[in-house]
Amino acid sequence: MIVVLGLLVALGPLTIDMYLPALPKIADELSLTSSVAQLTLTGTLAGLALGQLVIGPLSDSLGRRKPLIAGILLHMAASLLCLFAPNILMLGIARGLQGVGAAAAMVVAVAVVGDLFAGSAAATVMSRLMLVLGVAPVVAPSLGAAVLLRASWHWVFAALVVVAGALLVMAVVALPETLPVDHRRPLKVRGIISTYLELLRDLRFVTLVVVAALGMSGLFAYISGASFVLQGRYGLGQGAFALVFGAGAIALIGATQFNVVLLRRFSPQQIMVWALFAASAAGAVFVALTVAHVGGLVGFVVPVWAILAAMGLVIPNAPAVALTRHPDAAGTAAALLGAAQFGVGAAVAPLVGVLGNDEFAMATVMSVGVVVALGALLVTGVHKNAPAPAVAGEAVAEAA
């Protein structure tokens, strides 16, 4: 089940990351500035955010499987539109639709975790999902670079059609329905709005959503600017870029798995606070290095990897604790979480471009995000009075 859910969640990162090595080529071929080319990334992230707000309530009403299958089919159709896109406008629209389709896979996977697990058990499962999910940023740029060696950037999207098709078959065959009919909510606009308002009135839930979103903002700042800094500023080729970019993903993955060990002794809330303190310190060093123009490539990648590793301790825990607060509306809660994460990502991507697509822009955006997240946790006191941690294996077995 964890492998299936992890592969479904990976559709979003694959959609985002496979074409990252092609961004400079897209900008050159379509005679665009780098910041305009990045708007295609913004379109995908916006689709991921808005799509989840719609698909989450649908999955609470129709069950998990139907919205999932419809979303993957939409993703495949949008990928074909990207393949034949003649200009930036069509490419941007198609990328947005791709995001909506990928949103179905992501929100349903997280909602299934909410259906089956709670508390530290949910955090443990989310960490295991991140292990599977983390392979996507490692593999995706390499797949994209391999395509670019033999064909134009358009054919990256042909590869995505194949990937989505394989996931569709897997979902149909291997994913059972986890939301019983008697637990489903009526599909009424007033009821959907009421559920969203109920969630938004919960200050601690909203705080956890903000922390999850700001935790992802550092990752999206890296995603949006990495190709321009590493390839443009430091002259890395497509293969070297894929390796360095993948190393950051490995730092993130490793931290998510260490999170499972930490959960045996500490609560998810405690882990988040200490991780955000560490990320804030790394961010301060990162900004100082970029302002002083020292450190070179090493001075760029080491602070980035440190922040990504810290986010590996935040990204699984914040959604897990948030979902536990509202298990009766897991789909809608997962939608708010995903929409906030990718909505912030949609804002961060062009912001890095506007600030200059350089080391200072990335350092500033990544550092501000983690500092604000830490402040939100401390001010609202979410980290206090946390329940005692359970042994990971026992917690998962008990929840199952």
N, C-alpha and C positions, 0 to 999 in steps of 0.2 A: 504494500500500500504506500509506504513512504517513497519508494522508487517511482511509482506511478505519479504520485502527487508532485514529487520533485521535478520530474520531466515536464509535467504540465506547467508548473511555475516557471520553468526554464524557457518557455516559449517567448515570454516578454523580453528577457535579457538577450536571447538569440536574435530577436527582431531588432533590438537596439544595437547590439555589438557587432553583428556580422558585417555591417556595411561601414563601420568606423574607419577601416583602412582606405575606404573609397572616398571619404569626405573631401580630401584635397583634390582628387580627380574630378569629382562632381563639381566643385567650385571652379576648376579650370575649364572643364568642358562646357559648362553652362554660363561661363563668364560671370561668376558671382564672387562676392567677397566671402571670406570665411564665416562671418557672422550670419550672412544670409543662408549659406549652405547649412549651418547649424539649425536653421529653422525647421528643416526636415526632421531633425531629431526632436525638436520641440513639438512638432505635430504628432509624432508617435507617442511622446509622453503625455500630451494632452488627451489623445485618444484613450490611452491606458487609464488616465484619471477619470475622465467623464464616463467612459464605458463601464467602469466598475460601479459607479453610482446608480446606473440603470440595472446592470446585471445582478448586483447583490440582492436587491429586493425581489427580482424575478426568481432567483434561485431559492429564496425563502418561500416563494409561493408555488413554483412549478417543480421544485426539486432541483437537484444539482446537475443531473445529466443533460436535460434538454437545453438549457442555456449554454452549457459547455460545448455541446456538439454544434449548435448554431454559431457560436462564436468562432470556433476553429474553421468552419466553412467560410465565414466572412473573412477571416484572416487569409485564407488561400485565395479568394477572389481578389482581395486588395493587393496581395503580392503579385498577381498577374497584371494588375493595373500599373504597379510600380515597374514591372519588367518592360512595359511598352510606353512608359511615360515620356512624352516628347519635350516637356519643359518643367520648370521648378514648381509651377502652380499645380499641375497634375500630380507630380511626385509628392508634394506636400499633402494634398488631399488624400492620396492613396496611403501615404504613411500614417495619417490620422486614422483611417479605417483599419489599417493593420493593428494599430494600437487598441482599438475597440475590440477587435477579435481576440487579441492576446489577453485583454482584460478578463474575458470570460474564463480562460484557463486559469489565470492567476487567482481571481476572486473565488472561484469554485474550489480550488485546491486549499486555500486558506480556510474557507468555510467548512470543508470536510474535517480539517483539524479541529475546528470549533465544535463540530458535531460529535467527535469521538474522544476528545481529550480536554483536560482543564488544568489550570495552575502550572506547577513545575513540570508536569507531564507534557502539557502543551508546549512549554518552552523547550523541553528536550526534543520533542518531535520537530518543532520549528528549526532547531539547530541541525537535526539530521536532514531536513529539507534543504537547508542552506548548503550542506555538503554536496547534494546532487545539483542544486541550483548553481553553486559556485563553479562547477565545471563549465558552465555556459560562457562566462567571460574569458576563461582560459582558451576554450576551443573556438569560440565564435570568430575572433579576429583572425585566427590562423586559417579557418575555413574561408573567410572573406578574402584574405590575402591570396590563398590558393586559387580561388576563382579569378581574381584580378590578374594573376600571372598568365592566364590562358584566354581571358575574355574581358569584355567591358564591365563596368560596374552594374549594368542592368541585370546581369546574370546572377548576381548575388541574390536577387529576389526569386529567381527560378529555384535556387537551392532552398529558399525558405518555403516555397510551395511544397517541395518534397518533404521537408522536415515537418510541416504542419499536417500533411497527409498521413505521415507515420504516426503522429500523435493522435490524430483522429481515430485511426484504427485501434490504437492502444486504449483510448478512452472508451470506445464502444465495447471492446472485449473485456477489459480488465478493471474498470472502475464501477463498483456497484453503487446503487442509490443509497445515500446515508441519511437522508432526511425523511422520516416516516410521514405518511400522508396526514396523520392526526397532529403533527407538529408544524404543519405548513400554515403560513399566514395568508389571509385573503388578498387577492390581487386587486386592491383598491387604492386609488391615488391618495385619499384621505388617510388610509391606514399606513401607507408608505411614508407620508409626510410625518404622521404621528410618531412612527418608529424612529425616524431621523431626529425629530425634536427630542424624543426621550433620550437618545444617545448624546445629543449635544448639550443637554441639561446636566449630564454627569461630568463634573469638572475633572475628576480623576481620569475618566475615560478620554476626555478631550486632551488632557495633558499628555497621556500616553500616545495618542494619535500624533500630537505635535512632535513629541520626542522621536517617534518612529519616522516621521516625515523628515525632520532635520537630520536624523541619522543617515537617511538615504541621500540627503542633499550633498553631503561630501562625496559620496560615490558618483552621483550624477555630475558634479563639478569635474571630477576626474575623467569620467567618460566623455564629456563634451569637449574638454580641452586637451586631452592626452595626445591625440593624433597631431595636433598643431604644435604642441610644445616638443614632444619627443621626435617627431619627424621633421618639423620645420626648424625648431630652435637647435636641437642637438643632432640633426641629420641622420637619425636612425632609418634604416630601410624597413620595408613592410614586414619582413621576417623578424628582425630585431625588435621592431615595435610590438609585434604580437607576443614575443617572449617577455619583454619588460611589462607590458600591460597584463599579461597572464600572471606574472609574479605578484602583482598587487592583488589579483583575485585569490591567489594562493594564501596570502596573508589574511585576507578576509575569511577564507574557508577554514584555515587552521584555527582562527580565533573562535569561530562558531562551534567547532568540535571541542575545543578547550572549555567552552561554555558549559557543555554537558558535564564535565568534571566539576566545574565550579558550582553547578546547581546542586551537587550533593552536600555542599557545606553552606552555601549562601542562597538567599532568595534572589529571584530575578531582579527585583528592585535595587537591591544592594549592588549587584553586579553592574547594573546600568550606571549608577552614580560613579563608581570608581572608574569605569571605562571612560565616561565622559570627562572626568578629571584628567585622565591620562591623555585623551584626545585633545583637550584644551591646551595642555602643556606642549604636546607635539605641534599643535597649530601655531602657538606662539613662536616656537623655534623656526617653523617653516616660514612664517612671515618675516622674521628677523633675517633669515638667510637670503630671502628674495630681495629684501630692501637693501641689504649690504652687497648683493650681487656676488656672493661667494658660495662655494660648495660644488658648483657645476652639476653634472648629471646625478652624482651621488647625493648632493645636497637637496636635490629635487625628489628623487625616488624614496629615500629613507624616511623623511617625514610623511610623505604620502602613504607609504606602506604602514607606518605606525598608526596613522589616523584610520586607515581602512581596517587594520587589525582591531582597533578599539571599537569600530562600528560593527565588527563581527560579534561583539558582546552586547551590542545594543539592539541591532536589527531583529534577532530572534525573540528577545525578551519582551520588548515593548508591545508588539502585537499579541504575544501569548497572554500577557497579563490583561491587556485591554479586552480580548475576546472572552476571558474568564468572567469579566464583569457582566457580560450580556450574552449568556449561552443560548437564550431563547430567540435571539436575532443575529445568529452568527454570520449569515450572508450579508445583511445590511451593515453590521459592524465591520466585517472584512472589507466591504465596499468603501466605507469611510476611510479605513486605514489605507487601502490601496490608492484611493483617489487623492488623499493628502500626500502620500509618498510621491506619486508620479506627478501630481499637480505642482508640488514644490520643485520636482525635477524639471518640469516644463519651464518653470520660471528661472531656474538656475542655469540651464543650458545657454540661453541667449545672454544671460547676465555675465557669464564668463567671457563670451565673445565681445560684449560691449566694453568690458573692463580691459580688453586687450588680448585675450587668448594667450596669456603668458603665465609665467610662474607666479607672479604677484597676484594676478586675477584668481588663479586657482587657490593659492594659499589663503587669500582673504575670504573667499566664499566658503571654503571648507572650515576655516577656523571660526568664523562668525556662526555658522550652523551649529557646531558642537557646543560653543559657549552658551548660545541661547537655549539649546536643549538642556544643558546642565542647570541653567538658571530656572527653567520651567519646573524641573523635577524638585529642586530645592525649595522654591517658593511655595509650591502646592503641597509639599510634604508627602508625595506619592511613595517615596522611598522609606517612610517611617511605618512602623507597625505592620511590616510585611509578615506573611505567614511563614512558619518554620519550613525550611527546605526539606523535600523528600528525596530519598535515593532515587536516581533517575530511572533505573530499571524497575524498581518497585512501583514508582509513580505511573509509568507507562502501563505496566501490567494491571494496576488497579483501575486506571481510566478505561483500558480496553475491556 
